């Protein structure tokens, strides 16, 4: 593939050297002649392990050169990869001025080119930036709506400074959001011979994936540091604790608990989080990230209540009440908390939960429902059809096949608030809204 790389900063230089190593013909583009001169001499304009050697070999082999002219680079290549910076503005929004400027230059250069061309953004941009900035800027430079021969794609990078060359050739994943499968395949050809998971998706999804990665990395670092603070205060080796923690690949370091949904509850998570926060407080520790977890959880319950209120109807049917399917445990169930909010708002409520029945409950769960929430127990029904017929608004708390079938068979005129992601189309005439999707 013949590729022009716009922006010879950190990402652009690493991409240029590695893509040339992978067998592509690469033209680096930058408005700074010092950078293009350094690269043309076979040296890296940025400090990164192993990059100087890659660039030197590529330049010597004739697979890599650098220019300052956008039109020259576009004319000589089939794909333009945008790697310019996207710094923060004073208000913390993203500054996409460099992206817009480069896109205008590429668009203007494409006016004089009849061959097919792909414009692919590798710079980190918030979702919607391709539609709101990249395409309009390309069309501004082009002077018209983009023809079908010009396609747009997004290819986020997952490179760590200091190990970027190794990361490029050993990627955790390669993500491509594109207008078409053909465009995605052409972008993918830049990585010939490099193994790893390949995901082709929609443009906005590709834009968002990069942010999810970086935000989660920040959360993990803050989480580990706050755990370290607690460990230090109680005389425990934090590294020994975390070494044991990460050995659990079924729940801890895994896809478990990472699906957007409703609030957490039950007899363990809220109680244990409050206990460790209290312990930290006794040690005079500030633990802002861990403290904010309960606040975030509470806000999700309030959001669900707001979704119900916005419907303007008063008869509610809850499908599920325990804190998760397959259990009769009601302790700290977010669904119970949501039901109590709705009772306070004057709603007429019916509840169906196959696992929760006063006749079947024993021990702690029976005591809890009799002592803590007797007013809610009176709302329980053993007849799912009766609850469905009664309610104007169906609140789905459990993602079971039983409730999936129930929603699929609803009559028109009802509303569904889905807190469990049933992932099934609502019937005609039934309005549908999901809590975090």
Secondary structure as GFF3:
##gff-version 3
##sequence-region A 1 437
A	DSSP	beta_strand	2	6	.	.	.	ID=ss1
A	DSSP	alpha_helix	10	21	.	.	.	ID=ss2
A	DSSP	beta_strand	25	29	.	.	.	ID=ss3
A	DSSP	alpha_helix	33	40	.	.	.	ID=ss4
A	DSSP	alpha_helix	51	61	.	.	.	ID=ss5
A	DSSP	beta_strand	64	67	.	.	.	ID=ss6
A	DSSP	alpha_helix	70	75	.	.	.	ID=ss7
A	DSSP	beta_strand	79	82	.	.	.	ID=ss8
A	DSSP	alpha_helix	97	110	.	.	.	ID=ss9
A	DSSP	beta_strand	117	121	.	.	.	ID=ss10
A	DSSP	alpha_helix	129	129	.	.	.	ID=ss11
A	DSSP	pi_helix	130	134	.	.	.	ID=ss12
A	DSSP	alpha_helix	135	142	.	.	.	ID=ss13
A	DSSP	beta_strand	150	154	.	.	.	ID=ss14
A	DSSP	alpha_helix	164	169	.	.	.	ID=ss15
A	DSSP	beta_strand	174	178	.	.	.	ID=ss16
A	DSSP	alpha_helix	181	188	.	.	.	ID=ss17
A	DSSP	three_ten_helix	189	191	.	.	.	ID=ss18
A	DSSP	beta_strand	198	201	.	.	.	ID=ss19
A	DSSP	alpha_helix	203	233	.	.	.	ID=ss20
A	DSSP	alpha_helix	238	245	.	.	.	ID=ss21
A	DSSP	alpha_helix	269	282	.	.	.	ID=ss22
A	DSSP	alpha_helix	288	309	.	.	.	ID=ss23
A	DSSP	beta_strand	315	319	.	.	.	ID=ss24
A	DSSP	alpha_helix	334	344	.	.	.	ID=ss25
A	DSSP	beta_strand	348	352	.	.	.	ID=ss26
A	DSSP	alpha_helix	363	371	.	.	.	ID=ss27
A	DSSP	alpha_helix	374	377	.	.	.	ID=ss28
A	DSSP	alpha_helix	384	390	.	.	.	ID=ss29
A	DSSP	beta_strand	393	396	.	.	.	ID=ss30
A	DSSP	alpha_helix	401	408	.	.	.	ID=ss31
A	DSSP	beta_strand	415	418	.	.	.	ID=ss32
A	DSSP	beta_strand	431	434	.	.	.	ID=ss33
###
